Amino acid sequence: MPRMANQLGEELSVTHGNEASSAGPSLRVIVFDMDGTLVSSLPVIFHCENEISRKYLKTKLALEEVIAKFGPPAHAIVRSMTASLSEDLQSQAVIDYYECYRKHVASRALVFPGIMQLLRRIQSAGRRLALVTGVEKIMMEYTLNPFNLSELFETHVTADDVRNSKPDPEGINLALSRINADGRESMYVGDSPADIVAGRQAGVLTGAALWSPENRGDPTTEHPDYEFRSVQQLSDFLFPKNKAGQEPYFGPRWTEGKKMKPARRPKKEDPS
């Protein structure tokens, strides 16, 4: 299903407009997802899952097969891939996957353009940053550390910290409690339907990151509060330029029944 970007209609009520347009500057805490939101990690995931598949199963995975495995932590994905093998071989496959990812993440992964500048701007403005990701701690560190992203966040919540993964709100609730933050002044930004459901259940505003081409699912199907087609749109929402005619980026909460316009998405390419 193609992702959609909302076209704001003139008939939108003044009350909704005022409430929505003031939400960005009033937010005190921004909680981010990691893969597909901060970092494009699909190329390195695709490469390393194929390395494991070729070494242990003598097969090659298509891009669609790799995308279909998104959700569980890496060790669970690798064990599922090698379930027909012995326990010792499964464990070695997990070790090999971690090592492959560590070696190749800096050259094959990419921080989305504008993310580093936005995170630094949020931090320098005295707002608070937290990270909630579905991957295990070691994979989070391998992903963030080469790009010097880790230190920008006050707290990190990984799969190792929770019993229930997204769409359960446990991770977001834990992040907010660790920094003693008010959910009513917070927003969770992610690129998957599970991110939006988790944020809504945690009682925070939700923002769909539509700048990712990684296809982890269409977050707009879960009716986020806001939809951001680019990192710049998110930046403008949090730090309005106060220019006449600037439109906020409303989600279906504000534009139900209004005309929608499809957003252009980059064509997928085999990242191997």
C-alpha positions as CSV (number, residue, x, y, z in Angstrom):
1,M,0.0,0.0,0.0
2,P,1.5,3.4,-0.9
3,R,2.2,5.8,1.9
4,M,0.1,8.9,1.9
5,A,0.9,12.5,2.7
6,N,-2.0,14.7,3.8
7,Q,-3.2,17.7,1.8
8,L,-4.5,20.2,4.4
9,G,-7.9,21.6,3.3
10,E,-9.1,25.2,4.0
11,E,-12.2,23.8,5.8
12,L,-10.0,22.5,8.6
13,S,-11.4,24.0,11.8
14,V,-9.6,26.8,13.5
15,T,-9.6,25.0,16.8
16,H,-7.8,22.0,15.3
17,G,-5.4,24.2,13.4
18,N,-4.4,26.1,16.6
19,E,-4.1,23.0,18.7
20,A,-2.1,21.1,16.1
21,S,0.2,23.9,15.0
22,S,1.2,24.6,18.6
23,A,1.9,21.0,19.4
24,G,5.4,20.9,17.9
25,P,7.0,23.7,19.8
26,S,5.3,22.6,23.1
27,L,6.7,19.1,23.0
28,R,9.4,18.6,25.6
29,V,10.4,15.0,24.8
30,I,10.9,13.3,21.4
31,V,11.3,9.5,21.5
32,F,12.7,7.9,18.3
33,D,12.6,4.5,16.8
34,M,16.0,3.5,15.3
35,D,16.0,1.3,12.2
36,G,14.2,2.9,9.3
37,T,13.8,6.1,11.3
38,L,17.2,7.4,12.2
39,V,19.3,4.9,10.2
40,S,18.8,3.0,7.0
41,S,20.1,-0.4,8.0
42,L,18.4,-2.6,5.4
43,P,21.5,-2.9,3.2
44,V,23.7,-4.3,6.0
45,I,20.8,-6.5,7.3
46,F,20.3,-7.9,3.7
47,H,24.0,-8.5,3.3
48,C,24.5,-10.3,6.6
49,E,21.4,-12.4,6.5
50,N,22.5,-13.6,3.1
51,E,26.0,-14.3,4.5
52,I,24.4,-16.6,7.1
53,S,22.0,-18.2,4.6
54,R,24.8,-19.0,2.1
55,K,27.2,-20.3,4.8
56,Y,24.7,-22.4,6.8
57,L,21.8,-23.2,4.4
58,K,23.5,-22.9,1.0
59,T,20.8,-20.6,-0.2
60,K,20.4,-16.9,-1.2
61,L,17.6,-14.7,0.2
62,A,15.6,-12.3,-1.9
63,L,15.2,-8.8,-0.6
64,E,11.5,-9.4,0.0
65,E,12.4,-12.4,2.2
66,V,14.6,-10.3,4.3
67,I,12.0,-7.6,4.7
68,A,9.4,-10.2,5.7
69,K,11.6,-11.2,8.7
70,F,11.5,-7.6,10.2
71,G,10.2,-7.4,13.8
72,P,12.0,-9.8,16.1
73,P,15.6,-9.1,17.4
74,A,18.4,-10.3,15.2
75,H,19.3,-13.3,17.2
76,A,15.7,-14.6,17.0
77,I,15.7,-14.1,13.2
78,V,18.9,-16.0,12.8
79,R,17.8,-18.8,15.0
80,S,14.5,-19.0,13.0
81,M,16.5,-19.1,9.8
82,T,18.7,-22.0,11.1
83,A,16.0,-23.8,13.1
84,S,16.7,-27.1,11.2
85,L,20.3,-27.1,12.4
86,S,21.8,-28.1,15.8
87,E,21.8,-25.8,18.8
88,D,25.6,-25.3,18.5
89,L,25.3,-24.3,14.8
90,Q,22.4,-21.9,15.6
91,S,24.5,-20.2,18.3
92,Q,27.5,-19.9,16.0
93,A,25.3,-18.5,13.3
94,V,24.1,-15.8,15.7
95,I,27.8,-15.0,16.5
96,D,28.7,-14.8,12.9
97,Y,25.7,-12.5,12.1
98,Y,26.7,-10.1,14.9
99,E,30.3,-10.1,13.6
100,C,29.2,-9.5,10.0
101,Y,26.9,-6.6,11.1
102,R,29.7,-5.1,13.2
103,K,32.2,-5.2,10.3
104,H,29.9,-3.8,7.6
105,V,27.5,-1.4,9.4
106,A,29.7,1.7,8.9
107,S,30.0,1.2,5.2
108,R,26.6,-0.2,4.3
109,A,24.2,1.6,6.7
110,L,23.3,5.3,6.4
111,V,22.1,8.0,8.8
112,F,19.2,9.6,7.0
113,P,20.1,13.1,5.8
114,G,19.2,15.8,8.3
115,I,18.9,13.5,11.3
116,M,22.1,14.4,13.0
117,Q,21.4,18.1,12.7
118,L,17.9,17.7,14.0
119,L,18.9,15.7,17.0
120,R,21.5,18.2,17.9
121,R,19.0,21.0,17.5
122,I,16.5,19.3,19.8
123,Q,19.2,18.7,22.4
124,S,20.6,22.3,22.2
125,A,17.1,23.6,22.6
126,G,16.8,22.0,26.0
127,R,14.4,19.3,24.9
128,R,14.9,15.7,25.8
129,L,15.7,12.8,23.5
130,A,15.1,9.1,24.1
131,L,15.4,6.0,21.9
132,V,13.2,2.9,21.8
133,T,14.2,0.1,19.5
134,G,13.1,-3.5,18.9
135,V,16.7,-4.7,18.5
136,E,18.9,-6.1,21.2
137,K,21.5,-3.8,23.0
138,I,24.5,-5.1,21.1
139,M,22.9,-4.4,17.8
140,M,21.8,-0.9,18.9
141,E,25.4,-0.2,19.9
142,Y,26.8,-1.5,16.6
143,T,24.3,0.7,14.7
144,L,24.6,3.9,16.7
145,N,28.3,4.0,17.7
146,P,29.9,4.4,14.2
147,F,27.8,7.5,13.6
148,N,28.2,9.0,17.1
149,L,24.5,9.0,17.7
150,S,24.3,7.2,21.0
151,E,25.4,10.1,23.2
152,L,22.6,12.3,21.9
153,F,20.0,10.3,23.8
154,E,19.3,10.4,27.5
155,T,18.1,6.9,27.6
156,H,18.0,3.9,25.3
157,V,15.4,1.1,25.5
158,T,16.2,-2.1,23.6
159,A,14.7,-5.6,23.3
160,D,16.9,-6.6,26.3
161,D,15.0,-4.2,28.6
162,V,11.4,-5.3,28.0
163,R,9.3,-8.4,28.1
164,N,6.9,-7.2,25.4
165,S,8.0,-5.7,22.1
166,K,6.2,-3.1,20.0
167,P,3.3,-2.7,19.4
168,D,3.2,-3.1,23.2
169,P,3.8,0.3,24.8
170,E,6.2,-1.1,27.5
171,G,9.3,0.3,25.9
172,I,8.0,3.8,25.4
173,N,6.6,3.8,29.0
174,L,10.0,2.6,30.3
175,A,11.9,5.3,28.4
176,L,9.6,8.1,29.8
177,S,9.8,6.8,33.3
178,R,13.6,6.6,33.2
179,I,13.8,10.4,32.5
180,N,10.7,11.2,34.5
181,A,8.9,12.7,31.5
182,D,5.3,13.5,31.0
183,G,3.7,11.5,28.1
184,R,1.4,14.5,27.4
185,E,4.4,16.5,26.4
186,S,6.0,13.7,24.4
187,M,5.9,12.3,20.9
188,Y,7.1,8.9,19.5
189,V,8.4,9.0,15.9
190,G,8.7,5.7,14.0
191,D,8.3,4.2,10.5
192,S,6.2,1.1,11.1
193,P,2.6,0.4,12.1
194,A,3.8,-1.1,15.4
195,D,5.5,2.2,16.3
196,I,2.3,4.1,15.9
197,V,0.2,1.6,17.9
198,A,2.8,1.6,20.7
199,G,2.9,5.3,20.9
200,R,-0.8,5.7,20.9
201,Q,-1.2,3.0,23.7
202,A,1.6,4.9,25.7
203,G,-0.5,8.0,25.5
204,V,2.0,10.1,23.5
205,L,1.6,11.9,20.2
206,T,2.6,9.8,17.3
207,G,4.6,10.8,14.2
208,A,5.0,8.6,11.1
209,A,8.5,8.8,9.6
210,L,7.7,8.6,5.9
211,W,11.2,9.4,4.6
212,S,12.3,5.8,4.9
213,P,12.2,3.6,1.7
214,E,12.8,0.4,3.8
215,N,9.1,-0.8,3.7
216,R,8.7,-2.0,7.3
217,G,5.0,-1.5,6.8
218,D,2.8,1.6,6.2
219,P,2.5,3.5,9.5
220,T,-0.3,5.6,8.1
221,T,-2.6,2.6,8.3
222,E,-2.6,3.1,12.1
223,H,-3.7,6.8,11.9
224,P,-0.7,8.6,13.4
225,D,-1.3,12.1,14.7
226,Y,1.2,13.5,12.3
227,E,2.9,12.4,9.0
228,F,6.3,13.6,8.1
229,R,7.5,13.0,4.5
230,S,11.0,14.3,5.2
231,V,13.2,14.9,8.2
232,Q,12.9,18.6,7.3
233,Q,9.2,18.5,7.8
234,L,9.7,17.1,11.3
235,S,12.2,19.8,12.0
236,D,9.8,22.5,10.8
237,F,7.1,21.0,13.0
238,L,9.2,21.1,16.1
239,F,10.8,24.5,15.2
240,P,8.3,26.4,13.2
241,K,9.6,29.1,10.9
242,N,6.6,31.3,11.5
243,K,6.1,32.1,7.8
244,A,2.7,33.0,6.5
245,G,1.0,30.1,4.8
246,Q,3.2,27.4,6.3
247,E,1.1,24.3,6.8
248,P,1.5,21.8,9.6
249,Y,1.7,18.1,8.7
250,F,-1.5,16.7,10.0
251,G,-2.4,13.0,10.2
252,P,-5.9,11.5,9.8
253,R,-6.8,12.7,13.3
254,W,-7.1,16.2,11.9
255,T,-8.0,15.5,8.3
256,E,-10.5,12.7,8.3
257,G,-12.6,13.0,5.2
258,K,-10.3,15.4,3.5
259,K,-8.7,14.8,0.2
260,M,-5.4,12.8,0.3
261,K,-2.5,13.0,-2.1
262,P,-0.1,10.1,-2.6
263,A,3.5,10.8,-1.7
264,R,6.3,9.8,-4.0
265,R,8.4,6.9,-2.7
266,P,11.9,6.1,-3.9
267,K,12.2,3.0,-6.1
268,K,13.5,0.0,-4.3
269,E,16.9,-1.3,-5.3
270,D,18.7,-4.5,-4.4
271,P,21.1,-3.2,-1.6
272,S,23.4,-6.2,-1.8
